[in-house]
Amino acid sequence: MEESRSYRRERKQTKKKKKTGRGSGSGFGSIQMEMRRLRVLIPGGRRLNQPDLLISKTTDYVMHLKLRIRFLKTILSKLIV
């Protein structure tokens, strides 16, 4: 999957910043990076600033995709037979 331009821009900006203070080495930056990635991937995720809402929206979207796959498989099996 290709990255969006805004995601690449954000990633470049975070690479330029030096780690200082309490966050360095703790992995907190990588969690923030993954949250940014989710915001880009999930429809409507860019508006969500609260992690719990973003996770909830992500699980809903995954369920939606699973149902879509199941539906398309059913249609395909009907067409083949």
mmCIF file of the N, C-alpha and C atoms, coordinates in Angstrom:
data_MODEL
# 
_entry.id   MODEL 
# 
loop_
_atom_site.group_PDB 
_atom_site.id 
_atom_site.type_symbol 
_atom_site.label_atom_id 
_atom_site.label_alt_id 
_atom_site.label_comp_id 
_atom_site.label_asym_id 
_atom_site.label_entity_id 
_atom_site.label_seq_id 
_atom_site.pdbx_PDB_ins_code 
_atom_site.Cartn_x 
_atom_site.Cartn_y 
_atom_site.Cartn_z 
_atom_site.occupancy 
_atom_site.B_iso_or_equiv 
_atom_site.pdbx_formal_charge 
_atom_site.auth_seq_id 
_atom_site.auth_comp_id 
_atom_site.auth_asym_id 
_atom_site.auth_atom_id 
_atom_site.pdbx_PDB_model_num 
ATOM 1   N N  . MET A 1 1  ? 0.853   -1.173  0.000   1.00 0.00 ? 1  MET A N  1 
ATOM 2   C CA . MET A 1 1  ? 0.000   0.000   0.000   1.00 0.00 ? 1  MET A CA 1 
ATOM 3   C C  . MET A 1 1  ? 0.902   1.240   0.000   1.00 0.00 ? 1  MET A C  1 
ATOM 4   N N  . GLU A 1 2  ? 0.565   2.188   -0.824  1.00 0.00 ? 2  GLU A N  1 
ATOM 5   C CA . GLU A 1 2  ? 1.385   3.370   -0.949  1.00 0.00 ? 2  GLU A CA 1 
ATOM 6   C C  . GLU A 1 2  ? 1.058   4.372   0.154   1.00 0.00 ? 2  GLU A C  1 
ATOM 7   N N  . GLU A 1 3  ? 2.113   5.014   0.655   1.00 0.00 ? 3  GLU A N  1 
ATOM 8   C CA . GLU A 1 3  ? 1.923   6.001   1.715   1.00 0.00 ? 3  GLU A CA 1 
ATOM 9   C C  . GLU A 1 3  ? 1.401   7.298   1.121   1.00 0.00 ? 3  GLU A C  1 
ATOM 10  N N  . SER A 1 4  ? 0.595   8.005   1.875   1.00 0.00 ? 4  SER A N  1 
ATOM 11  C CA . SER A 1 4  ? 0.112   9.292   1.407   1.00 0.00 ? 4  SER A CA 1 
ATOM 12  C C  . SER A 1 4  ? 1.209   10.340  1.571   1.00 0.00 ? 4  SER A C  1 
ATOM 13  N N  . ARG A 1 5  ? 1.070   11.420  0.833   1.00 0.00 ? 5  ARG A N  1 
ATOM 14  C CA . ARG A 1 5  ? 2.077   12.490  0.908   1.00 0.00 ? 5  ARG A CA 1 
ATOM 15  C C  . ARG A 1 5  ? 2.149   13.101  2.295   1.00 0.00 ? 5  ARG A C  1 
ATOM 16  N N  . SER A 1 6  ? 0.975   13.304  2.903   1.00 0.00 ? 6  SER A N  1 
ATOM 17  C CA . SER A 1 6  ? 0.966   13.933  4.233   1.00 0.00 ? 6  SER A CA 1 
ATOM 18  C C  . SER A 1 6  ? 1.646   13.032  5.257   1.00 0.00 ? 6  SER A C  1 
ATOM 19  N N  . TYR A 1 7  ? 1.455   11.709  5.125   1.00 0.00 ? 7  TYR A N  1 
ATOM 20  C CA . TYR A 1 7  ? 2.099   10.784  6.059   1.00 0.00 ? 7  TYR A CA 1 
ATOM 21  C C  . TYR A 1 7  ? 3.617   10.843  5.889   1.00 0.00 ? 7  TYR A C  1 
ATOM 22  N N  . ARG A 1 8  ? 4.086   10.857  4.643   1.00 0.00 ? 8  ARG A N  1 
ATOM 23  C CA . ARG A 1 8  ? 5.537   10.936  4.405   1.00 0.00 ? 8  ARG A CA 1 
ATOM 24  C C  . ARG A 1 8  ? 6.108   12.236  4.948   1.00 0.00 ? 8  ARG A C  1 
ATOM 25  N N  . ARG A 1 9  ? 5.349   13.326  4.785   1.00 0.00 ? 9  ARG A N  1 
ATOM 26  C CA . ARG A 1 9  ? 5.809   14.616  5.292   1.00 0.00 ? 9  ARG A CA 1 
ATOM 27  C C  . ARG A 1 9  ? 5.928   14.578  6.811   1.00 0.00 ? 9  ARG A C  1 
ATOM 28  N N  . GLU A 1 10 ? 4.917   14.001  7.475   1.00 0.00 ? 10 GLU A N  1 
ATOM 29  C CA . GLU A 1 10 ? 4.957   13.901  8.940   1.00 0.00 ? 10 GLU A CA 1 
ATOM 30  C C  . GLU A 1 10 ? 6.130   13.039  9.387   1.00 0.00 ? 10 GLU A C  1 
ATOM 31  N N  . ARG A 1 11 ? 6.364   11.950  8.658   1.00 0.00 ? 11 ARG A N  1 
ATOM 32  C CA . ARG A 1 11 ? 7.449   11.048  9.017   1.00 0.00 ? 11 ARG A CA 1 
ATOM 33  C C  . ARG A 1 11 ? 8.805   11.743  8.888   1.00 0.00 ? 11 ARG A C  1 
ATOM 34  N N  . LYS A 1 12 ? 8.976   12.546  7.833   1.00 0.00 ? 12 LYS A N  1 
ATOM 35  C CA . LYS A 1 12 ? 10.226  13.283  7.665   1.00 0.00 ? 12 LYS A CA 1 
ATOM 36  C C  . LYS A 1 12 ? 10.419  14.284  8.795   1.00 0.00 ? 12 LYS A C  1 
ATOM 37  N N  . GLN A 1 13 ? 9.336   14.944  9.192   1.00 0.00 ? 13 GLN A N  1 
ATOM 38  C CA . GLN A 1 13 ? 9.426   15.938  10.257  1.00 0.00 ? 13 GLN A CA 1 
ATOM 39  C C  . GLN A 1 13 ? 9.799   15.284  11.581  1.00 0.00 ? 13 GLN A C  1 
ATOM 40  N N  . THR A 1 14 ? 9.264   14.115  11.866  1.00 0.00 ? 14 THR A N  1 
ATOM 41  C CA . THR A 1 14 ? 9.592   13.454  13.129  1.00 0.00 ? 14 THR A CA 1 
ATOM 42  C C  . THR A 1 14 ? 11.008  12.903  13.109  1.00 0.00 ? 14 THR A C  1 
ATOM 43  N N  . LYS A 1 15 ? 11.519  12.539  11.937  1.00 0.00 ? 15 LYS A N  1 
ATOM 44  C CA . LYS A 1 15 ? 12.899  12.074  11.858  1.00 0.00 ? 15 LYS A CA 1 
ATOM 45  C C  . LYS A 1 15 ? 13.874  13.207  12.146  1.00 0.00 ? 15 LYS A C  1 
ATOM 46  N N  . LYS A 1 16 ? 13.508  14.428  11.726  1.00 0.00 ? 16 LYS A N  1 
ATOM 47  C CA . LYS A 1 16 ? 14.385  15.573  11.929  1.00 0.00 ? 16 LYS A CA 1 
ATOM 48  C C  . LYS A 1 16 ? 14.492  15.973  13.398  1.00 0.00 ? 16 LYS A C  1 
ATOM 49  N N  . LYS A 1 17 ? 13.423  15.733  14.157  1.00 0.00 ? 17 LYS A N  1 
ATOM 50  C CA . LYS A 1 17 ? 13.417  16.114  15.565  1.00 0.00 ? 17 LYS A CA 1 
ATOM 51  C C  . LYS A 1 17 ? 14.322  15.191  16.365  1.00 0.00 ? 17 LYS A C  1 
ATOM 52  N N  . LYS A 1 18 ? 15.095  15.775  17.251  1.00 0.00 ? 18 LYS A N  1 
ATOM 53  C CA . LYS A 1 18 ? 15.965  14.980  18.120  1.00 0.00 ? 18 LYS A CA 1 
ATOM 54  C C  . LYS A 1 18 ? 15.199  14.554  19.359  1.00 0.00 ? 18 LYS A C  1 
ATOM 55  N N  . LYS A 1 19 ? 15.505  13.351  19.819  1.00 0.00 ? 19 LYS A N  1 
ATOM 56  C CA . LYS A 1 19 ? 14.869  12.868  21.044  1.00 0.00 ? 19 LYS A CA 1 
ATOM 57  C C  . LYS A 1 19 ? 15.541  13.494  22.253  1.00 0.00 ? 19 LYS A C  1 
ATOM 58  N N  . THR A 1 20 ? 14.747  14.103  23.081  1.00 0.00 ? 20 THR A N  1 
ATOM 59  C CA . THR A 1 20 ? 15.260  14.689  24.312  1.00 0.00 ? 20 THR A CA 1 
ATOM 60  C C  . THR A 1 20 ? 14.234  14.501  25.402  1.00 0.00 ? 20 THR A C  1 
ATOM 61  N N  . GLY A 1 21 ? 14.687  14.538  26.618  1.00 0.00 ? 21 GLY A N  1 
ATOM 62  C CA . GLY A 1 21 ? 13.767  14.476  27.737  1.00 0.00 ? 21 GLY A CA 1 
ATOM 63  C C  . GLY A 1 21 ? 13.288  13.082  28.065  1.00 0.00 ? 21 GLY A C  1 
ATOM 64  N N  . ARG A 1 22 ? 12.118  13.010  28.661  1.00 0.00 ? 22 ARG A N  1 
ATOM 65  C CA . ARG A 1 22 ? 11.631  11.749  29.202  1.00 0.00 ? 22 ARG A CA 1 
ATOM 66  C C  . ARG A 1 22 ? 11.191  10.757  28.137  1.00 0.00 ? 22 ARG A C  1 
ATOM 67  N N  . GLY A 1 23 ? 10.916  11.210  26.934  1.00 0.00 ? 23 GLY A N  1 
ATOM 68  C CA . GLY A 1 23 ? 10.426  10.313  25.897  1.00 0.00 ? 23 GLY A CA 1 
ATOM 69  C C  . GLY A 1 23 ? 11.511  9.530   25.184  1.00 0.00 ? 23 GLY A C  1 
ATOM 70  N N  . SER A 1 24 ? 12.770  9.917   25.321  1.00 0.00 ? 24 SER A N  1 
ATOM 71  C CA . SER A 1 24 ? 13.806  9.264   24.536  1.00 0.00 ? 24 SER A CA 1 
ATOM 72  C C  . SER A 1 24 ? 14.074  7.854   25.038  1.00 0.00 ? 24 SER A C  1 
ATOM 73  N N  . GLY A 1 25 ? 14.035  6.930   24.099  1.00 0.00 ? 25 GLY A N  1 
ATOM 74  C CA . GLY A 1 25 ? 14.323  5.546   24.419  1.00 0.00 ? 25 GLY A CA 1 
ATOM 75  C C  . GLY A 1 25 ? 13.168  4.774   25.017  1.00 0.00 ? 25 GLY A C  1 
ATOM 76  N N  . SER A 1 26 ? 12.069  5.427   25.292  1.00 0.00 ? 26 SER A N  1 
ATOM 77  C CA . SER A 1 26 ? 10.961  4.739   25.956  1.00 0.00 ? 26 SER A CA 1 
ATOM 78  C C  . SER A 1 26 ? 9.993   4.083   24.982  1.00 0.00 ? 26 SER A C  1 
ATOM 79  N N  . GLY A 1 27 ? 10.113  4.394   23.695  1.00 0.00 ? 27 GLY A N  1 
ATOM 80  C CA . GLY A 1 27 ? 9.200   3.834   22.718  1.00 0.00 ? 27 GLY A CA 1 
ATOM 81  C C  . GLY A 1 27 ? 7.935   4.650   22.540  1.00 0.00 ? 27 GLY A C  1 
ATOM 82  N N  . PHE A 1 28 ? 7.806   5.740   23.252  1.00 0.00 ? 28 PHE A N  1 
ATOM 83  C CA . PHE A 1 28 ? 6.610   6.577   23.161  1.00 0.00 ? 28 PHE A CA 1 
ATOM 84  C C  . PHE A 1 28 ? 6.472   7.184   21.772  1.00 0.00 ? 28 PHE A C  1 
ATOM 85  N N  . GLY A 1 29 ? 7.609   7.551   21.178  1.00 0.00 ? 29 GLY A N  1 
ATOM 86  C CA . GLY A 1 29 ? 7.592   8.123   19.831  1.00 0.00 ? 29 GLY A CA 1 
ATOM 87  C C  . GLY A 1 29 ? 7.083   7.137   18.803  1.00 0.00 ? 29 GLY A C  1 
ATOM 88  N N  . SER A 1 30 ? 7.431   5.858   18.974  1.00 0.00 ? 30 SER A N  1 
ATOM 89  C CA . SER A 1 30 ? 6.969   4.858   18.008  1.00 0.00 ? 30 SER A CA 1 
ATOM 90  C C  . SER A 1 30 ? 5.461   4.646   18.133  1.00 0.00 ? 30 SER A C  1 
ATOM 91  N N  . ILE A 1 31 ? 4.932   4.771   19.340  1.00 0.00 ? 31 ILE A N  1 
ATOM 92  C CA . ILE A 1 31 ? 3.480   4.655   19.521  1.00 0.00 ? 31 ILE A CA 1 
ATOM 93  C C  . ILE A 1 31 ? 2.783   5.820   18.833  1.00 0.00 ? 31 ILE A C  1 
ATOM 94  N N  . GLN A 1 32 ? 3.340   7.010   18.981  1.00 0.00 ? 32 GLN A N  1 
ATOM 95  C CA . GLN A 1 32 ? 2.760   8.169   18.313  1.00 0.00 ? 32 GLN A CA 1 
ATOM 96  C C  . GLN A 1 32 ? 2.811   8.013   16.801  1.00 0.00 ? 32 GLN A C  1 
ATOM 97  N N  . MET A 1 33 ? 3.893   7.427   16.301  1.00 0.00 ? 33 MET A N  1 
ATOM 98  C CA . MET A 1 33 ? 4.028   7.211   14.871  1.00 0.00 ? 33 MET A CA 1 
ATOM 99  C C  . MET A 1 33 ? 2.959   6.235   14.370  1.00 0.00 ? 33 MET A C  1 
ATOM 100 N N  . GLU A 1 34 ? 2.723   5.191   15.125  1.00 0.00 ? 34 GLU A N  1 
ATOM 101 C CA . GLU A 1 34 ? 1.703   4.219   14.731  1.00 0.00 ? 34 GLU A CA 1 
ATOM 102 C C  . GLU A 1 34 ? 0.311   4.841   14.794  1.00 0.00 ? 34 GLU A C  1 
ATOM 103 N N  . MET A 1 35 ? 0.076   5.708   15.749  1.00 0.00 ? 35 MET A N  1 
ATOM 104 C CA . MET A 1 35 ? -1.213  6.389   15.835  1.00 0.00 ? 35 MET A CA 1 
ATOM 105 C C  . MET A 1 35 ? -1.407  7.299   14.614  1.00 0.00 ? 35 MET A C  1 
ATOM 106 N N  . ARG A 1 36 ? -0.348  7.969   14.193  1.00 0.00 ? 36 ARG A N  1 
ATOM 107 C CA . ARG A 1 36 ? -0.433  8.800   12.988  1.00 0.00 ? 36 ARG A CA 1 
ATOM 108 C C  . ARG A 1 36 ? -0.748  7.944   11.775  1.00 0.00 ? 36 ARG A C  1 
ATOM 109 N N  . ARG A 1 37 ? -0.121  6.779   11.713  1.00 0.00 ? 37 ARG A N  1 
ATOM 110 C CA . ARG A 1 37 ? -0.376  5.862   10.602  1.00 0.00 ? 37 ARG A CA 1 
ATOM 111 C C  . ARG A 1 37 ? -1.837  5.438   10.568  1.00 0.00 ? 37 ARG A C  1 
ATOM 112 N N  . LEU A 1 38 ? -2.376  5.119   11.733  1.00 0.00 ? 38 LEU A N  1 
ATOM 113 C CA . LEU A 1 38 ? -3.790  4.738   11.810  1.00 0.00 ? 38 LEU A CA 1 
ATOM 114 C C  . LEU A 1 38 ? -4.689  5.881   11.359  1.00 0.00 ? 38 LEU A C  1 
ATOM 115 N N  . ARG A 1 39 ? -4.353  7.096   11.774  1.00 0.00 ? 39 ARG A N  1 
ATOM 116 C CA . ARG A 1 39 ? -5.172  8.247   11.391  1.00 0.00 ? 39 ARG A CA 1 
ATOM 117 C C  . ARG A 1 39 ? -5.246  8.387   9.879   1.00 0.00 ? 39 ARG A C  1 
ATOM 118 N N  . VAL A 1 40 ? -4.145  8.078   9.199   1.00 0.00 ? 40 VAL A N  1 
ATOM 119 C CA . VAL A 1 40 ? -4.117  8.187   7.749   1.00 0.00 ? 40 VAL A CA 1 
ATOM 120 C C  . VAL A 1 40 ? -4.910  7.052   7.097   1.00 0.00 ? 40 VAL A C  1 
ATOM 121 N N  . LEU A 1 41 ? -4.816  5.856   7.651   1.00 0.00 ? 41 LEU A N  1 
ATOM 122 C CA . LEU A 1 41 ? -5.442  4.682   7.034   1.00 0.00 ? 41 LEU A CA 1 
ATOM 123 C C  . LEU A 1 41 ? -6.945  4.597   7.254   1.00 0.00 ? 41 LEU A C  1 
ATOM 124 N N  . ILE A 1 42 ? -7.401  4.997   8.413   1.00 0.00 ? 42 ILE A N  1 
ATOM 125 C CA . ILE A 1 42 ? -8.807  4.840   8.778   1.00 0.00 ? 42 ILE A CA 1 
ATOM 126 C C  . ILE A 1 42 ? -9.619  6.026   8.263   1.00 0.00 ? 42 ILE A C  1 
ATOM 127 N N  . PRO A 1 43 ? -10.721 5.767   7.545   1.00 0.00 ? 43 PRO A N  1 
ATOM 128 C CA . PRO A 1 43 ? -11.569 6.875   7.089   1.00 0.00 ? 43 PRO A CA 1 
ATOM 129 C C  . PRO A 1 43 ? -12.100 7.682   8.270   1.00 0.00 ? 43 PRO A C  1 
ATOM 130 N N  . GLY A 1 44 ? -11.911 8.972   8.232   1.00 0.00 ? 44 GLY A N  1 
ATOM 131 C CA . GLY A 1 44 ? -12.348 9.856   9.308   1.00 0.00 ? 44 GLY A CA 1 
ATOM 132 C C  . GLY A 1 44 ? -11.391 9.883   10.483  1.00 0.00 ? 44 GLY A C  1 
ATOM 133 N N  . GLY A 1 45 ? -10.266 9.204   10.376  1.00 0.00 ? 45 GLY A N  1 
ATOM 134 C CA . GLY A 1 45 ? -9.314  9.126   11.481  1.00 0.00 ? 45 GLY A CA 1 
ATOM 135 C C  . GLY A 1 45 ? -8.527  10.396  11.719  1.00 0.00 ? 45 GLY A C  1 
ATOM 136 N N  . ARG A 1 46 ? -8.384  11.210  10.703  1.00 0.00 ? 46 ARG A N  1 
ATOM 137 C CA . ARG A 1 46 ? -7.601  12.442  10.858  1.00 0.00 ? 46 ARG A CA 1 
ATOM 138 C C  . ARG A 1 46 ? -8.225  13.399  11.872  1.00 0.00 ? 46 ARG A C  1 
ATOM 139 N N  . ARG A 1 47 ? -9.545  13.295  12.050  1.00 0.00 ? 47 ARG A N  1 
ATOM 140 C CA . ARG A 1 47 ? -10.219 14.192  12.995  1.00 0.00 ? 47 ARG A CA 1 
ATOM 141 C C  . ARG A 1 47 ? -10.095 13.724  14.436  1.00 0.00 ? 47 ARG A C  1 
ATOM 142 N N  . LEU A 1 48 ? -9.715  12.471  14.628  1.00 0.00 ? 48 LEU A N  1 
ATOM 143 C CA . LEU A 1 48 ? -9.708  11.895  15.976  1.00 0.00 ? 48 LEU A CA 1 
ATOM 144 C C  . LEU A 1 48 ? -8.370  12.135  16.660  1.00 0.00 ? 48 LEU A C  1 
ATOM 145 N N  . ASN A 1 49 ? -8.402  12.856  17.755  1.00 0.00 ? 49 ASN A N  1 
ATOM 146 C CA . ASN A 1 49 ? -7.188  13.135  18.514  1.00 0.00 ? 49 ASN A CA 1 
ATOM 147 C C  . ASN A 1 49 ? -7.058  12.248  19.745  1.00 0.00 ? 49 ASN A C  1 
ATOM 148 N N  . GLN A 1 50 ? -8.150  11.638  20.150  1.00 0.00 ? 50 GLN A N  1 
ATOM 149 C CA . GLN A 1 50 ? -8.119  10.794  21.342  1.00 0.00 ? 50 GLN A CA 1 
ATOM 150 C C  . GLN A 1 50 ? -7.833  9.344   20.935  1.00 0.00 ? 50 GLN A C  1 
ATOM 151 N N  . PRO A 1 51 ? -6.814  8.728   21.532  1.00 0.00 ? 51 PRO A N  1 
ATOM 152 C CA . PRO A 1 51 ? -6.428  7.371   21.148  1.00 0.00 ? 51 PRO A CA 1 
ATOM 153 C C  . PRO A 1 51 ? -7.548  6.340   21.295  1.00 0.00 ? 51 PRO A C  1 
ATOM 154 N N  . ASP A 1 52 ? -8.370  6.452   22.350  1.00 0.00 ? 52 ASP A N  1 
ATOM 155 C CA . ASP A 1 52 ? -9.425  5.458   22.539  1.00 0.00 ? 52 ASP A CA 1 
ATOM 156 C C  . ASP A 1 52 ? -10.475 5.531   21.427  1.00 0.00 ? 52 ASP A C  1 
ATOM 157 N N  . LEU A 1 53 ? -10.789 6.736   20.962  1.00 0.00 ? 53 LEU A N  1 
ATOM 158 C CA . LEU A 1 53 ? -11.732 6.868   19.860  1.00 0.00 ? 53 LEU A CA 1 
ATOM 159 C C  . LEU A 1 53 ? -11.139 6.343   18.556  1.00 0.00 ? 53 LEU A C  1 
ATOM 160 N N  . LEU A 1 54 ? -9.851  6.580   18.364  1.00 0.00 ? 54 LEU A N  1 
ATOM 161 C CA . LEU A 1 54 ? -9.183  6.091   17.164  1.00 0.00 ? 54 LEU A CA 1 
ATOM 162 C C  . LEU A 1 54 ? -9.145  4.566   17.142  1.00 0.00 ? 54 LEU A C  1 
ATOM 163 N N  . ILE A 1 55 ? -8.869  3.954   18.276  1.00 0.00 ? 55 ILE A N  1 
ATOM 164 C CA . ILE A 1 55 ? -8.848  2.491   18.360  1.00 0.00 ? 55 ILE A CA 1 
ATOM 165 C C  . ILE A 1 55 ? -10.250 1.938   18.114  1.00 0.00 ? 55 ILE A C  1 
ATOM 166 N N  . SER A 1 56 ? -11.255 2.575   18.671  1.00 0.00 ? 56 SER A N  1 
ATOM 167 C CA . SER A 1 56 ? -12.632 2.142   18.468  1.00 0.00 ? 56 SER A CA 1 
ATOM 168 C C  . SER A 1 56 ? -13.017 2.237   16.995  1.00 0.00 ? 56 SER A C  1 
ATOM 169 N N  . LYS A 1 57 ? -12.668 3.339   16.371  1.00 0.00 ? 57 LYS A N  1 
ATOM 170 C CA . LYS A 1 57 ? -12.957 3.533   14.945  1.00 0.00 ? 57 LYS A CA 1 
ATOM 171 C C  . LYS A 1 57 ? -12.203 2.497   14.105  1.00 0.00 ? 57 LYS A C  1 
ATOM 172 N N  . THR A 1 58 ? -10.992 2.154   14.513  1.00 0.00 ? 58 THR A N  1 
ATOM 173 C CA . THR A 1 58 ? -10.188 1.162   13.796  1.00 0.00 ? 58 THR A CA 1 
ATOM 174 C C  . THR A 1 58 ? -10.839 -0.211  13.863  1.00 0.00 ? 58 THR A C  1 
ATOM 175 N N  . THR A 1 59 ? -11.295 -0.611  15.049  1.00 0.00 ? 59 THR A N  1 
ATOM 176 C CA . THR A 1 59 ? -11.933 -1.922  15.174  1.00 0.00 ? 59 THR A CA 1 
ATOM 177 C C  . THR A 1 59 ? -13.231 -1.976  14.362  1.00 0.00 ? 59 THR A C  1 
ATOM 178 N N  . ASP A 1 60 ? -13.982 -0.886  14.358  1.00 0.00 ? 60 ASP A N  1 
ATOM 179 C CA . ASP A 1 60 ? -15.202 -0.838  13.544  1.00 0.00 ? 60 ASP A CA 1 
ATOM 180 C C  . ASP A 1 60 ? -14.867 -0.985  12.059  1.00 0.00 ? 60 ASP A C  1 
ATOM 181 N N  . TYR A 1 61 ? -13.817 -0.316  11.638  1.00 0.00 ? 61 TYR A N  1 
ATOM 182 C CA . TYR A 1 61 ? -13.427 -0.368  10.228  1.00 0.00 ? 61 TYR A CA 1 
ATOM 183 C C  . TYR A 1 61 ? -12.947 -1.767  9.836   1.00 0.00 ? 61 TYR A C  1 
ATOM 184 N N  . VAL A 1 62 ? -12.197 -2.416  10.721  1.00 0.00 ? 62 VAL A N  1 
ATOM 185 C CA . VAL A 1 62 ? -11.732 -3.784  10.445  1.00 0.00 ? 62 VAL A CA 1 
ATOM 186 C C  . VAL A 1 62 ? -12.929 -4.723  10.319  1.00 0.00 ? 62 VAL A C  1 
ATOM 187 N N  . MET A 1 63 ? -13.904 -4.584  11.203  1.00 0.00 ? 63 MET A N  1 
ATOM 188 C CA . MET A 1 63 ? -15.107 -5.409  11.118  1.00 0.00 ? 63 MET A CA 1 
ATOM 189 C C  . MET A 1 63 ? -15.862 -5.140  9.811   1.00 0.00 ? 63 MET A C  1 
ATOM 190 N N  . HIS A 1 64 ? -15.925 -3.883  9.419   1.00 0.00 ? 64 HIS A N  1 
ATOM 191 C CA . HIS A 1 64 ? -16.567 -3.523  8.164   1.00 0.00 ? 64 HIS A CA 1 
ATOM 192 C C  . HIS A 1 64 ? -15.863 -4.199  6.983   1.00 0.00 ? 64 HIS A C  1 
ATOM 193 N N  . LEU A 1 65 ? -14.545 -4.189  6.979   1.00 0.00 ? 65 LEU A N  1 
ATOM 194 C CA . LEU A 1 65 ? -13.783 -4.816  5.903   1.00 0.00 ? 65 LEU A CA 1 
ATOM 195 C C  . LEU A 1 65 ? -13.983 -6.332  5.886   1.00 0.00 ? 65 LEU A C  1 
ATOM 196 N N  . LYS A 1 66 ? -14.019 -6.938  7.068   1.00 0.00 ? 66 LYS A N  1 
ATOM 197 C CA . LYS A 1 66 ? -14.260 -8.390  7.137   1.00 0.00 ? 66 LYS A CA 1 
ATOM 198 C C  . LYS A 1 66 ? -15.629 -8.750  6.564   1.00 0.00 ? 66 LYS A C  1 
ATOM 199 N N  . LEU A 1 67 ? -16.641 -7.959  6.923   1.00 0.00 ? 67 LEU A N  1 
ATOM 200 C CA . LEU A 1 67 ? -17.980 -8.209  6.391   1.00 0.00 ? 67 LEU A CA 1 
ATOM 201 C C  . LEU A 1 67 ? -18.031 -8.017  4.882   1.00 0.00 ? 67 LEU A C  1 
ATOM 202 N N  . ARG A 1 68 ? -17.314 -7.026  4.396   1.00 0.00 ? 68 ARG A N  1 
ATOM 203 C CA . ARG A 1 68 ? -17.276 -6.783  2.956   1.00 0.00 ? 68 ARG A CA 1 
ATOM 204 C C  . ARG A 1 68 ? -16.631 -7.956  2.222   1.00 0.00 ? 68 ARG A C  1 
ATOM 205 N N  . ILE A 1 69 ? -15.539 -8.472  2.784   1.00 0.00 ? 69 ILE A N  1 
ATOM 206 C CA . ILE A 1 69 ? -14.868 -9.628  2.182   1.00 0.00 ? 69 ILE A CA 1 
ATOM 207 C C  . ILE A 1 69 ? -15.797 -10.837 2.172   1.00 0.00 ? 69 ILE A C  1 
ATOM 208 N N  . ARG A 1 70 ? -16.473 -11.058 3.281   1.00 0.00 ? 70 ARG A N  1 
ATOM 209 C CA . ARG A 1 70 ? -17.410 -12.183 3.372   1.00 0.00 ? 70 ARG A CA 1 
ATOM 210 C C  . ARG A 1 70 ? -18.532 -12.056 2.334   1.00 0.00 ? 70 ARG A C  1 
ATOM 211 N N  . PHE A 1 71 ? -19.054 -10.851 2.190   1.00 0.00 ? 71 PHE A N  1 
ATOM 212 C CA . PHE A 1 71 ? -20.106 -10.583 1.216   1.00 0.00 ? 71 PHE A CA 1 
ATOM 213 C C  . PHE A 1 71 ? -19.611 -10.832 -0.210  1.00 0.00 ? 71 PHE A C  1 
ATOM 214 N N  . LEU A 1 72 ? -18.425 -10.321 -0.528  1.00 0.00 ? 72 LEU A N  1 
ATOM 215 C CA . LEU A 1 72 ? -17.885 -10.497 -1.873  1.00 0.00 ? 72 LEU A CA 1 
ATOM 216 C C  . LEU A 1 72 ? -17.569 -11.962 -2.177  1.00 0.00 ? 72 LEU A C  1 
ATOM 217 N N  . LYS A 1 73 ? -17.085 -12.694 -1.183  1.00 0.00 ? 73 LYS A N  1 
ATOM 218 C CA . LYS A 1 73 ? -16.845 -14.133 -1.377  1.00 0.00 ? 73 LYS A CA 1 
ATOM 219 C C  . LYS A 1 73 ? -18.148 -14.862 -1.670  1.00 0.00 ? 73 LYS A C  1 
ATOM 220 N N  . THR A 1 74 ? -19.216 -14.491 -0.966  1.00 0.00 ? 74 THR A N  1 
ATOM 221 C CA . THR A 1 74 ? -20.516 -15.120 -1.182  1.00 0.00 ? 74 THR A CA 1 
ATOM 222 C C  . THR A 1 74 ? -21.017 -14.837 -2.591  1.00 0.00 ? 74 THR A C  1 
ATOM 223 N N  . ILE A 1 75 ? -20.921 -13.613 -3.015  1.00 0.00 ? 75 ILE A N  1 
ATOM 224 C CA . ILE A 1 75 ? -21.348 -13.248 -4.375  1.00 0.00 ? 75 ILE A CA 1 
ATOM 225 C C  . ILE A 1 75 ? -20.516 -13.999 -5.409  1.00 0.00 ? 75 ILE A C  1 
ATOM 226 N N  . LEU A 1 76 ? -19.234 -14.063 -5.208  1.00 0.00 ? 76 LEU A N  1 
ATOM 227 C CA . LEU A 1 76 ? -18.344 -14.758 -6.137  1.00 0.00 ? 76 LEU A CA 1 
ATOM 228 C C  . LEU A 1 76 ? -18.686 -16.241 -6.222  1.00 0.00 ? 76 LEU A C  1 
ATOM 229 N N  . SER A 1 77 ? -18.960 -16.855 -5.079  1.00 0.00 ? 77 SER A N  1 
ATOM 230 C CA . SER A 1 77 ? -19.295 -18.277 -5.092  1.00 0.00 ? 77 SER A CA 1 
ATOM 231 C C  . SER A 1 77 ? -20.620 -18.527 -5.825  1.00 0.00 ? 77 SER A C  1 
ATOM 232 N N  . LYS A 1 78 ? -21.563 -17.589 -5.749  1.00 0.00 ? 78 LYS A N  1 
ATOM 233 C CA . LYS A 1 78 ? -22.837 -17.723 -6.454  1.00 0.00 ? 78 LYS A CA 1 
ATOM 234 C C  . LYS A 1 78 ? -22.648 -17.582 -7.961  1.00 0.00 ? 78 LYS A C  1 
ATOM 235 N N  . LEU A 1 79 ? -21.719 -16.725 -8.361  1.00 0.00 ? 79 LEU A N  1 
ATOM 236 C CA . LEU A 1 79 ? -21.472 -16.495 -9.781  1.00 0.00 ? 79 LEU A CA 1 
ATOM 237 C C  . LEU A 1 79 ? -20.728 -17.666 -10.435 1.00 0.00 ? 79 LEU A C  1 
ATOM 238 N N  . ILE A 1 80 ? -19.853 -18.285 -9.689  1.00 0.00 ? 80 ILE A N  1 
ATOM 239 C CA . ILE A 1 80 ? -19.046 -19.382 -10.224 1.00 0.00 ? 80 ILE A CA 1 
ATOM 240 C C  . ILE A 1 80 ? -19.894 -20.644 -10.422 1.00 0.00 ? 80 ILE A C  1 
ATOM 241 N N  . VAL A 1 81 ? -20.806 -20.915 -9.521  1.00 0.00 ? 81 VAL A N  1 
ATOM 242 C CA . VAL A 1 81 ? -21.626 -22.140 -9.586  1.00 0.00 ? 81 VAL A CA 1 
ATOM 243 C C  . VAL A 1 81 ? -22.674 -22.061 -10.623 1.00 0.00 ? 81 VAL A C  1 
# 
